[in-house]
């Protein structure tokens, strides 16, 4: 087999050997940390299948844990994202699927060094007055904002009319942070669409920045010269999408599709804690509000299956129109089956994310006096915990070093656990919560910045907008003794699927679905991530939906009579860790392509009743 590799440089296209891609390190406002919203723990569900046949699969040339991201398909080729590497050398695996029973990797399109590829793998057959051919779009997430060129953010467009000889059309274009950098913001996903006919035919791309609520759209009618159309704050333009005051405050634009409805182009945006938003982008320069969703109280799936009354967690990840637009089906990507609340002795109550292997089990809690230890890094390690009066919990400000380094320093100095509060800055700082990837031997938690300051009684006058504009560290002296904190763990299940009736205004929620193990406390840990990722709608039977779960494999869902029913599933020998899912139609019927993060490409066929 001949394996081609195309490597992007700052201004030139060269050919070289395929590189390796494996790590979970990305940029954190100039600070390299071990974290990303797509993480993973060990373990998986046992092999099982129902009415799903494995047609074929192909390992990428450097397969290892977490190296593969999304999947796109066009003609006889599939494209898999290379998520990350050390050194950072993300890109796109080119897979020949002319024989679905024997798919194989035939090339690799390398992203610019310092960038890697997440959600945004989107090939499209182009036909505009300025370009005809197949175009592949992929996203560029920056491994480090401080990295020098040729690291790029934004998106890249590649002519894949001949996938074995790809030609870069535009590299690293996208919206910029005004006054901060001339480089495009890091982008987590892409989606292209075309409108009009003949000489009026146009093409557009939307570039979700997964750490802000901004909506950047570019005209790519000439894919060699993208032109920005708009870059607007969705939450500011349409404040009705927000749910303030109910602990659903992490709002950012994560993923997107655009589908034609009659003469209109309707965009479905997944806005994390703001839910799912439908905008009319028939005129991309002037998007208008159509509908949105709210997360309902109590959390409907948890209440139905476990009888537990808790508020929703948000995590709006992906959305699709189903059953010829009758419904909207959405995914709630929740990587933690255990919810942690932080209570303080002066009445504070905050949400926390738990990470690492030494997690509090369901129903357990950790109490101690919080002491601010600064950054907790090797360069400035924390002082030892007091010898008497404990236990003590180290309160650490995010930044300066990785989470594992923080945890090791805190644990070696006698603290019972670590609580990291967020840094300043717009890209994932301030009010955002992240899911750290950390090696920790004692409980390790992450809270937003206001919560951390509140624990030290230093949050008076806190302003989220001002925080996002700032790069300052906390003004609280290191060694400050804060509140007594109690961190309590409650089982709340893994992420699941929501069904809404399509329409205008606030959409009505009709049903939810979760894999059985996803709502069972016995599967809270040790079986990998049992959360859903995204869905693809059947082209033959629009009530059928294929859902990619991480370690719960492929699920086939039927949407009828306002209900979701599982009608098929597949988990491979040794388990799966699925990310993307796409539909492919061939003479032999409909096939499902999925990307496995630790392996490569899977090809399935649903054999059950329609």
QUIKAUR-V37375 format. One record per pair of residues at least 12 apart in sequence whose C-alpha atoms are under 7 Angstrom apart, sorted by the first residue. I is the first residue (numbers start at 1). GAP is how many residues later the second one is. D is the distance in Angstrom with one decimal. If there is no record, write none. Layout:
i = <I:I>
gap = <GAP:GAP>
d = <D:D>
//
This chain:
i = <2:3:3:4:4:4:4:5:5:5:5:5:6:6:6:7:7:7:8:8:8:9:9:10:10:18:19:20:20:20:21:21:21:21:21:21:21:22:22:22:22:22:22:23:23:23:24:24:25:26:26:26:27:27:27:27:28:29:29:30:30:30:31:31:31:32:32:32:33:33:33:34:34:34:34:34:35:35:35:36:36:37:37:39:40:40:41:41:42:42:42:43:43:43:44:44:44:44:45:45:45:45:46:46:47:47:47:47:47:48:48:48:49:49:49:50:50:50:51:51:51:51:51:52:52:52:52:52:52:52:53:53:53:53:54:54:54:55:55:55:55:55:56:56:56:56:56:56:57:57:57:57:57:58:58:58:58:58:59:59:59:60:60:60:63:63:63:64:64:65:65:66:66:67:67:67:67:67:68:68:68:68:68:68:68:68:68:69:69:69:69:69:69:69:69:69:70:70:70:70:70:70:70:71:71:71:71:71:72:72:72:72:73:73:74:76:76:76:77:77:77:77:78:78:78:78:79:79:79:79:79:80:80:80:80:81:81:81:81:82:82:83:83:83:84:88:88:88:88:88:89:89:89:89:89:89:90:90:90:90:90:91:91:91:91:91:92:92:92:93:93:93:93:94:94:94:100:107:112:112:112:113:113:114:114:114:114:114:115:115:115:115:115:115:115:116:116:116:117:117:117:117:118:118:118:119:119:120:120:120:120:120:120:121:121:121:122:122:122:122:122:123:123:123:124:128:128:128:129:129:130:130:131:133:134:134:134:135:135:135:135:136:136:136:136:137:137:137:137:137:138:138:138:138:139:139:139:139:139:139:139:140:140:140:140:140:140:140:141:141:141:141:142:152:152:152:153:153:153:153:153:153:154:154:154:154:154:154:154:155:155:155:155:155:156:156:156:156:157:157:157:157:169:169:170:170:170:172:175:175:186:187:187:187:187:188:188:188:188:189:189:189:190:190:190:190:191:191:191:191:191:192:192:192:193:193:202:203:203:203:204:204:204:204:204:205:205:205:205:206:208:208:208:209:209:210:210:210:211:211:211:211:212:212:213:213:213:213:213:213:214:214:214:214:214:215:215:215:215:216:216:216:217:217:217:229:230:241:241:242:243:248:248:248:249:250:250:250:250:250:251:251:251:251:252:252:253:253:253:253:254:254:254:254:255:255:255:255:256:256:256:256:264:264:265:265:265:266:266:266:266:267:267:267:268:270:270:270:270:271:272:272:272:272:273:273:273:275:275:275:275:275:276:276:276:277:277:277:278:278:278:290:290:291:291:291:291:291:292:292:292:293:293:295:295:296:297:297:298:298:298:299:299:301:302:302:314:315:315:315:316:316:316:317:317:317:318:318:318:319:322:322:322:323:323:324:325:326:326:327:327:327:327:328:328:328:328:329:329:329:330:330:330:331:331:331:331:331:331:332:332:332:332:333:333:333:333:333:334:334:334:335:335:335:335:336:337:337:337:337:337:338:338:338:338:338:338:338:339:339:339:339:340:340:340:340:340:340:340:341:341:341:342:342:342:342:343:343:343:344:344:344:344:345:345:345:350:351:352:352:352:353:353:353:353:354:354:354:355:355:355:355:355:355:356:356:356:356:356:357:358:358:358:358:359:360:360:361:362:362:362:363:363:364:364:365:365:365:365:366:366:366:367:367:367:368:368:368:368:368:368:368:369:369:369:369:369:369:369:369:370:370:370:370:370:370:370:370:370:371:371:371:371:371:371:371:371:372:372:372:372:372:372:372:373:373:373:373:373:374:374:374:375:375:375:375:375:376:376:376:376:377:377:377:377:377:381:382:382:384:384:385:385:385:391:392:392:393:393:393:393:394:394:394:394:394:395:395:395:396:396:396:397:397:397:397:398:398:398:398:399:403:404:404:404:407:408:411:416:417:417:417:418:418:418:419:419:419:420:420:420:421:421:421:421:421:422:422:422:423:424:424:424:424:424:425:425:425:425:425:426:426:429:430:430:430:430:430:431:431:431:431:432:433:433:450:455:455:456:456:491:493:493:494:494:494:494:495:495:496:496:496:496:497:497:497:498:498:498:499:499:510:511:511:511:512:513:518:528:529:529:530:530:530:530:531:531:532:532:532:533:533:533:533:534:534:534:535:535:535:536:536:536:538:543:543:543:544:544:544:545:545:548:548:548:548:549:549:550:550:550:550:551:551:551:551:552:552:553:553:553:553:553:554:554:554:555:555:555:556:556:576:577:577:577:578:578:578:578:579:579:579:580:580:581:581:581:582:590:591:591:591:592:592>
gap = <104:103:104:102:103:104:160:12:13:102:103:104:102:103:104:102:103:104:102:103:104:103:141:139:140:90:70:42:65:69:46:61:63:64:65:68:69:42:44:45:62:63:64:61:62:63:12:60:118:116:117:118:115:116:117:118:116:116:398:114:115:116:368:369:370:112:369:370:368:369:370:368:369:402:403:404:400:401:402:399:400:397:398:398:488:489:487:488:484:485:486:483:484:485:483:484:507:531:482:506:507:530:525:529:524:525:526:527:528:522:523:524:520:521:522:518:519:520:517:518:555:556:557:516:517:518:552:553:554:555:551:552:553:554:549:550:551:45:46:548:549:550:44:45:46:47:546:547:45:46:544:545:546:45:46:542:543:544:540:541:542:45:539:540:535:536:537:534:535:532:533:531:532:15:16:17:530:531:12:13:14:15:527:528:529:530:532:12:13:14:49:50:510:511:526:528:48:49:50:51:509:510:525:50:509:510:523:524:49:50:51:510:50:509:49:20:21:22:17:18:19:20:16:17:18:19:13:14:15:16:42:12:13:14:515:12:36:37:40:34:35:33:34:35:32:25:26:27:28:55:21:22:24:25:26:27:20:21:25:26:27:18:19:20:25:26:16:17:18:12:14:15:16:12:13:14:503:57:38:39:40:37:38:28:29:30:33:37:25:26:27:28:36:37:38:24:25:26:21:22:23:24:21:70:71:69:70:17:18:19:68:69:70:16:17:69:14:15:16:68:69:12:13:14:12:73:74:93:70:72:91:92:91:28:25:26:27:22:23:24:25:21:22:23:24:18:19:20:21:53:17:18:19:52:15:16:17:48:49:50:51:12:13:14:15:46:47:48:12:45:46:47:44:20:31:32:19:30:31:32:33:34:18:19:20:30:31:32:33:16:17:18:19:32:14:15:16:17:12:13:14:66:54:55:53:54:55:12:41:56:23:20:21:22:23:20:21:22:66:18:19:66:15:16:17:18:14:15:16:65:66:12:13:14:12:65:19:16:17:18:13:14:15:16:17:12:13:14:15:12:45:46:47:44:45:42:43:44:41:42:216:217:40:41:20:21:22:38:39:40:17:18:19:20:39:16:17:18:19:14:15:16:12:13:14:56:55:33:51:32:31:25:65:66:24:22:23:181:182:183:20:21:22:23:19:20:16:17:18:19:16:17:18:63:14:15:62:63:12:13:14:62:16:18:15:16:17:12:13:14:15:12:13:14:51:46:47:48:49:45:42:43:44:45:41:42:43:18:19:20:39:41:16:17:40:14:15:16:12:13:14:214:215:212:213:214:215:216:213:214:215:213:214:17:19:16:14:15:12:13:14:12:13:211:190:191:18:17:18:19:15:16:17:14:15:16:12:13:216:12:215:220:221:219:220:218:177:175:176:172:173:174:175:171:172:173:174:169:170:171:167:168:169:165:166:167:201:202:203:163:164:165:200:162:163:198:199:200:160:161:197:159:160:194:196:158:154:155:156:157:187:24:151:152:153:154:155:186:150:151:152:153:12:13:14:147:148:149:150:146:147:148:143:144:145:146:142:143:144:139:140:141:142:138:139:140:101:96:93:94:95:82:92:93:94:90:91:92:80:81:82:83:89:90:81:82:83:84:88:83:82:83:84:85:84:83:129:128:127:128:129:126:127:124:125:121:122:123:124:120:121:122:118:119:120:22:23:24:25:116:117:118:21:22:23:24:113:114:115:116:22:23:24:25:111:112:113:114:115:21:22:23:24:108:109:110:111:22:23:24:106:107:108:109:21:22:23:105:106:22:23:104:21:22:23:24:25:20:30:33:34:23:24:28:29:32:28:27:28:29:30:28:29:30:25:23:24:22:23:24:25:16:21:23:24:25:23:24:25:23:24:25:23:24:25:26:22:23:24:25:24:35:34:35:36:33:32:31:26:25:26:27:25:26:27:25:26:27:25:26:27:25:26:27:28:31:25:26:27:26:43:44:46:47:48:42:43:44:45:46:42:43:39:18:19:34:37:38:17:18:19:33:16:14:15:12:27:28:26:27:30:25:26:24:25:36:37:36:37:17:18:35:36:15:16:17:13:14:15:12:13:52:51:52:53:52:51:12:23:21:22:19:20:21:22:18:19:16:17:18:15:16:17:46:13:14:46:12:13:46:45:46:47:45:15:16:17:13:14:15:12:13:30:31:32:33:29:30:26:27:28:29:24:25:26:27:19:24:17:18:23:24:25:15:16:17:13:14:15:12:13:20:19:20:21:16:17:18:19:16:17:18:14:15:12:13:14:12:15:12:13:14:12:13>
d = <6.5:4.8:5.0:6.2:4.2:6.1:6.9:5.9:5.2:5.4:4.5:5.7:6.1:4.6:5.7:6.1:4.6:6.7:5.9:5.7:5.0:5.8:6.3:6.9:4.8:6.4:6.8:6.0:6.4:7.0:5.8:6.4:5.3:3.7:6.7:5.9:6.0:7.0:6.8:5.1:5.1:3.7:5.9:5.3:4.6:5.6:6.8:6.4:6.6:6.6:3.9:5.8:6.2:4.6:3.5:5.5:6.7:5.8:6.8:6.2:5.5:5.0:5.9:5.8:6.5:6.6:6.5:6.3:6.3:4.1:6.3:5.7:6.4:6.7:5.5:6.7:6.6:4.6:4.7:6.6:6.7:6.5:5.8:6.7:6.5:6.1:5.0:6.6:6.5:6.7:5.2:5.3:4.2:4.6:4.2:4.9:5.2:5.4:5.9:6.4:6.1:6.0:7.0:6.3:4.9:5.0:4.9:6.8:6.2:5.8:5.2:6.9:5.3:4.2:6.2:4.9:5.2:6.5:5.2:6.9:5.9:5.0:4.9:6.1:6.1:6.1:6.6:5.7:4.5:5.7:5.6:5.2:6.4:7.0:6.2:4.7:6.6:6.7:5.3:5.4:5.3:6.6:6.0:4.2:5.7:6.7:6.2:5.2:6.8:6.2:5.4:4.4:5.9:5.5:5.5:5.8:5.2:6.7:5.2:4.7:6.6:6.2:6.4:5.1:6.0:5.2:6.9:5.0:6.6:6.6:4.3:4.8:5.1:5.7:5.2:6.1:5.8:6.1:6.6:5.6:4.9:5.4:6.9:6.5:4.2:6.4:6.4:4.8:6.0:5.3:5.6:6.6:6.0:7.0:6.8:5.8:6.4:5.2:6.9:6.0:5.9:4.5:6.1:6.0:5.2:6.5:6.6:5.7:5.4:5.4:6.2:6.6:6.6:7.0:6.2:6.1:5.2:4.9:6.9:5.5:4.8:5.3:6.2:5.0:6.6:6.6:6.2:5.6:5.0:6.0:7.0:5.4:5.0:6.8:6.9:6.3:5.4:6.4:6.5:6.6:5.7:5.5:5.0:5.7:5.3:6.2:5.2:6.4:6.8:6.6:6.7:6.5:5.3:6.5:6.6:6.3:6.1:5.4:6.1:3.9:5.8:5.5:4.1:4.4:6.0:5.8:5.6:5.0:6.3:6.8:6.0:4.5:6.4:5.7:4.7:5.6:6.8:6.6:5.9:5.5:6.5:6.2:5.3:6.1:5.3:6.9:6.7:4.4:5.5:5.3:4.6:5.5:5.6:6.1:7.0:5.5:5.2:6.6:6.7:5.4:5.3:6.1:6.4:5.5:6.5:5.7:4.6:7.0:4.9:4.9:6.3:3.7:4.4:5.9:4.8:6.9:5.7:5.1:6.4:6.8:6.3:5.5:4.1:6.1:6.4:5.3:6.1:6.1:5.8:6.7:6.7:5.4:6.3:5.4:5.9:5.3:4.6:6.5:5.6:4.7:5.6:5.6:5.1:6.4:6.4:6.8:5.7:4.7:6.5:6.8:5.7:5.5:6.8:6.4:6.2:4.5:6.5:5.5:5.8:5.5:6.1:6.6:4.8:5.5:5.5:6.1:5.6:6.9:5.7:4.7:5.4:6.2:5.6:5.1:6.7:6.9:5.3:6.7:4.9:5.3:4.4:6.2:4.8:5.0:4.3:4.9:5.7:5.6:5.2:6.5:5.0:5.5:6.4:6.9:5.6:4.3:5.4:6.8:5.4:5.2:6.4:6.9:6.3:4.7:6.8:5.3:6.9:6.6:6.3:6.9:6.4:6.2:5.9:4.6:6.5:6.1:5.8:5.6:7.0:6.0:5.5:6.0:6.8:5.8:4.9:6.6:5.5:5.5:7.0:6.7:6.2:5.6:4.3:6.6:6.5:6.9:4.9:6.1:5.3:4.5:6.9:5.6:4.6:5.2:6.8:5.7:5.3:6.6:6.7:6.5:5.5:5.8:6.1:6.0:6.7:5.7:5.2:4.5:5.3:6.9:5.4:5.4:4.5:6.1:5.7:5.7:6.3:6.3:4.3:4.9:6.2:5.4:4.4:5.9:6.7:5.1:5.2:6.2:6.3:5.6:4.1:6.7:5.5:5.5:6.5:5.7:5.8:5.8:6.2:5.1:6.5:5.0:6.8:6.2:6.1:6.8:5.4:6.5:5.3:7.0:5.8:5.6:5.3:5.7:5.1:6.0:6.9:6.0:4.6:7.0:5.6:5.9:6.8:6.3:6.1:5.3:6.4:5.8:5.6:4.7:6.2:6.8:6.8:5.4:5.9:5.5:4.7:6.5:5.7:4.7:5.9:5.1:6.3:6.4:6.4:5.5:5.4:5.4:6.5:5.9:6.0:4.5:3.8:5.9:4.3:5.5:6.0:5.6:5.9:6.7:6.7:5.1:5.5:5.4:6.6:5.9:4.2:6.7:5.3:5.0:5.9:5.4:6.3:6.8:4.6:4.3:5.8:6.7:6.2:5.3:6.1:5.5:5.3:6.2:6.5:6.6:5.4:6.4:5.3:4.8:6.4:5.2:4.5:6.1:6.4:6.9:6.9:5.1:5.4:6.1:6.3:4.9:6.6:5.6:5.6:5.7:5.6:5.2:5.7:6.4:6.6:6.2:6.3:4.7:4.7:6.3:6.7:6.4:5.5:6.8:5.6:4.6:4.7:6.0:5.1:6.2:5.6:5.8:4.7:6.4:5.6:5.1:6.5:5.9:4.6:6.3:6.4:6.6:6.2:5.0:5.2:6.1:6.9:4.7:6.9:5.9:5.8:6.0:5.5:4.1:5.9:6.4:6.8:6.3:6.2:6.2:5.9:5.5:4.3:4.7:5.3:6.5:6.0:5.4:4.3:5.5:6.8:6.9:5.5:5.1:6.0:6.0:5.3:6.5:6.9:6.3:5.4:4.5:6.4:5.6:5.5:6.9:6.5:5.7:4.6:6.7:5.6:5.2:6.5:6.0:5.6:4.6:6.4:6.2:5.5:6.6:6.3:6.7:6.3:5.5:4.9:6.3:5.5:5.1:6.6:6.0:4.6:6.5:6.7:6.0:6.7:6.6:5.6:6.1:6.7:5.2:5.6:5.4:6.5:6.5:6.5:5.5:5.3:5.3:5.3:6.5:6.2:6.6:5.2:5.1:5.5:5.5:5.6:6.1:5.7:6.7:5.4:4.2:6.1:5.6:5.2:6.6:5.6:4.2:6.3:6.6:4.9:4.8:5.6:5.5:5.7:6.7:6.9:6.6:4.8:5.8:6.7:6.0:4.2:6.2:5.9:4.7:5.8:6.0:6.1:5.0:5.8:6.0:6.6:7.0:6.3:5.3:5.6:6.0:5.8:4.6:5.7:6.1:4.6:6.2:5.6:5.3:5.4:6.5:6.2:6.0:5.7:5.3:5.7:5.4:5.7:5.5:5.5:5.1:6.4:6.4:6.4:6.2:5.0:6.4:6.7:6.7:5.9:6.2:5.5:6.9:6.4:6.9:6.6:4.5:6.3:6.0:5.4:5.8:6.2:5.4:5.9:5.5:5.6:5.1:5.9:6.7:6.2:6.4:5.0:6.1:6.2:4.9:5.9:6.1:4.6:6.2:5.6:5.2:6.3:6.4:6.0:5.9:5.2:5.2:6.6:5.7:4.9:5.2:6.6:5.7:6.9:7.0:6.7:5.5:4.9:5.9:6.5:4.8:6.1:6.1:4.7:5.6:6.2:4.8:6.2:5.8:4.8:5.3:5.1:5.0:6.5:5.0:4.5:6.4:5.4:5.8:5.8:5.5:6.6:6.3:4.2:5.8:5.6:5.7:4.3:6.5:6.9:6.0:5.0:6.7:6.1:6.3:5.0:6.0:7.0:6.8:5.9:6.3:5.7:6.9:5.6:5.4:4.4:6.3:6.4:5.7:4.7:5.1:6.6:5.9:5.0:4.3:5.7:6.0:4.8:6.3:5.7:5.5:5.1:6.4:6.1:4.5:6.7:5.2:6.0:6.0:6.9:5.8:6.6:6.9:6.4:5.7:5.6:5.9:5.4:6.6:6.0:5.4:5.3:5.8:6.2:6.1:4.2:6.4:5.7:5.5:6.8:6.1:5.9:5.6:6.7:4.3:6.2:6.5:6.1:5.7:6.7:6.7:5.7:5.0:6.6:5.7:4.7:6.4:5.0:6.3:5.7:6.1:6.4:6.0:5.6:6.9:6.8:4.2:4.5:6.2:6.6:5.2:4.5:6.8:6.6:6.9:5.8:4.8:5.4:6.5:6.0:5.4:5.2:6.7:5.9:4.4:6.7:4.8:5.8:6.5:5.2:5.6:6.6:6.6:5.6:4.3:6.0:5.6:6.1:6.4:5.4:5.2:5.6:4.3:6.7:6.4:6.8:6.8:5.8:4.9:4.9:6.0>
//
